[in-house]
Amino acid sequence: MNALNYYGPLVGRILIALIFVFAGFGKITGFEGTVGYIASKGMPLPQLAAIGAIIIELGGGIMLVLGWKTHWAAAALFLFTGLAALIFHNFWAATPDQAQNQMIHFMKNLAIMGGILFVMVHGAGALSLDKENK
């Protein structure tokens, strides 16, 4: 096994997970702002939704880095990211001055989902707690 095949999945998992870990931590430190933003989108029980987002982002991100229960973590992050794109980055309903920004965020979420799907299909790799060699 060459170095790229051996180390690549770990580096890829870390790079994908960084956005979730930082976002989850940011939601903790800015909890009231997060709750307000969720409420502004008309979501019910915004405090509960914020806590759920923190658990999925931080928990799933850390699990992805460690390569532990990777398929479950990746599946949760995949669904979370898709829902976030549809609910929070709906560029088709944004005001003209926000449409392009929201489309960029929407497309970023799709790209992240592509990376997560790759992990779901190919596994965590050798350097993981799952120790998958696919």
Order of alpha helices (4+ residues) and beta strands (2+ residues): alpha-alpha-alpha-alpha-alpha-alpha
